[in-house]
Amino acid sequence: MSSDIDSYDDVAQWDLNLPDGKHTVRFQHGTTSGRRVIIVDGKEVRNTGWQFKLVGKESFLVGKYKACIIIEANGLSYSYILEVDGKSLKRFVENRKKVCRTWIPGVLGKPHRVVLEKDSLNVWLMV
């Protein structure tokens, strides 16, 4: 799978802040061919090629989290919804804000991210 994917074909992009760092999810959808390409952090993780079904779901991983893009038809256009761990992105982010506490201290002039998951007491450190 290629790591150099043109972004001009993107129909949707999401930026996620997860405990293991920041991630970017890009989605390409050929509305006449049904082709679906999912790119996570610049790496192609799924490419379906030609499909007759233009709507549906595509599942993949973002770090350790299960993610799914839902493709829905709205008349002559399409909508794309990202779910993470079975929740809409909005609900996932709201839940993460409740269970996590994040600090970004400067160490030797460089920012570091420290995340405490209050429910599991896991601590993440990203340099």
C-alpha positions as CSV (number, residue, x, y, z in Angstrom):
1,M,0.0,0.0,0.0
2,S,1.2,3.4,-0.9
3,S,2.2,6.1,1.6
4,D,2.1,9.0,-0.9
5,I,-1.6,9.5,-1.6
6,D,-2.8,12.6,-3.4
7,S,-5.3,14.6,-1.3
8,Y,-7.2,16.1,-4.2
9,D,-9.5,13.1,-4.3
10,D,-10.4,13.4,-0.6
11,V,-14.1,13.8,0.2
12,A,-13.6,14.0,4.0
13,Q,-10.9,14.5,6.5
14,W,-10.9,14.2,10.3
15,D,-8.2,15.1,12.8
16,L,-8.2,13.0,16.0
17,N,-6.3,13.6,19.3
18,L,-6.0,10.1,20.9
19,P,-3.9,9.1,23.9
20,D,-1.2,7.8,21.6
21,G,-1.0,11.1,19.6
22,K,-2.6,13.0,16.9
23,H,-4.0,11.2,13.9
24,T,-5.4,12.3,10.5
25,V,-8.0,10.2,8.7
26,R,-8.6,11.0,5.1
27,F,-11.3,9.3,2.9
28,Q,-11.7,9.1,-0.8
29,H,-14.9,7.9,-2.4
30,G,-15.4,7.4,-6.1
31,T,-19.1,8.3,-6.4
32,T,-19.4,6.6,-9.8
33,S,-17.1,3.7,-9.3
34,G,-17.8,3.0,-5.6
35,R,-14.0,3.0,-4.9
36,R,-13.2,3.7,-1.3
37,V,-9.7,4.6,0.0
38,I,-8.9,5.2,3.7
39,I,-5.7,6.9,4.6
40,V,-4.5,7.1,8.2
41,D,-1.5,9.3,9.0
42,G,-0.5,9.4,5.3
43,K,-0.6,5.6,4.9
44,E,-3.3,3.8,2.8
45,V,-5.0,1.3,5.1
46,R,-7.9,0.3,2.9
47,N,-8.6,0.3,-0.8
48,T,-11.7,-1.4,-2.1
49,G,-11.4,-0.8,-5.8
50,W,-14.5,-0.9,-7.9
51,Q,-17.8,-1.6,-6.1
52,F,-21.4,-1.5,-7.2
53,K,-22.7,-0.5,-3.8
54,L,-22.1,3.2,-3.3
55,V,-23.2,3.4,0.4
56,G,-22.3,1.4,3.4
57,K,-19.6,1.1,6.1
58,E,-15.8,0.7,6.0
59,S,-14.0,-0.4,9.1
60,F,-10.3,0.1,10.0
61,L,-8.0,0.9,13.0
62,V,-6.7,4.3,14.2
63,G,-4.0,3.4,16.6
64,K,-5.6,0.9,19.0
65,Y,-9.1,2.2,18.3
66,K,-11.7,0.6,16.0
67,A,-13.0,3.2,13.5
68,C,-15.7,3.1,10.9
69,I,-16.7,5.5,8.1
70,I,-20.4,5.4,7.3
71,I,-21.4,6.5,3.8
72,E,-24.9,7.7,3.3
73,A,-26.7,9.0,0.2
74,N,-28.6,12.3,0.6
75,G,-30.4,12.7,-2.7
76,L,-27.6,13.5,-5.2
77,S,-24.9,14.0,-2.6
78,Y,-23.2,11.8,0.0
79,S,-22.5,12.3,3.7
80,Y,-19.6,10.7,5.6
81,I,-19.7,10.0,9.3
82,L,-16.7,8.8,11.3
83,E,-17.3,6.5,14.3
84,V,-14.6,5.7,16.8
85,D,-15.1,2.7,19.2
86,G,-18.7,2.5,18.1
87,K,-19.5,6.1,18.9
88,S,-20.0,9.1,16.7
89,L,-16.8,11.2,16.6
90,K,-18.6,14.0,18.6
91,R,-19.7,11.5,21.3
92,F,-16.3,9.8,21.4
93,V,-14.5,13.2,22.0
94,E,-17.1,14.2,24.7
95,N,-16.5,10.8,26.4
96,R,-12.7,11.2,26.2
97,K,-12.9,14.6,27.8
98,K,-14.8,13.1,30.7
99,V,-12.4,10.2,31.3
100,C,-9.1,11.9,30.5
101,R,-7.0,14.7,31.9
102,T,-4.3,16.1,29.5
103,W,-1.3,18.3,30.2
104,I,1.2,19.6,27.8
105,P,4.3,20.6,29.7
106,G,7.5,21.9,28.1
107,V,10.5,19.7,28.8
108,L,13.9,21.1,27.5
109,G,12.0,23.5,25.3
110,K,9.9,20.8,23.6
111,P,6.2,20.2,24.3
112,H,5.2,16.8,25.7
113,R,1.7,15.4,26.1
114,V,0.8,13.6,29.3
115,V,-2.7,11.9,29.3
116,L,-4.2,10.3,32.4
117,E,-7.2,8.0,31.8
118,K,-9.2,8.5,35.0
119,D,-11.2,5.3,34.6
120,S,-8.2,2.9,34.1
121,L,-5.5,5.1,35.7
122,N,-3.4,4.5,32.5
123,V,-0.8,7.3,31.9
124,W,0.4,8.1,28.4
125,L,3.4,10.2,27.5
126,M,4.0,11.4,24.0
127,V,7.2,13.2,23.1
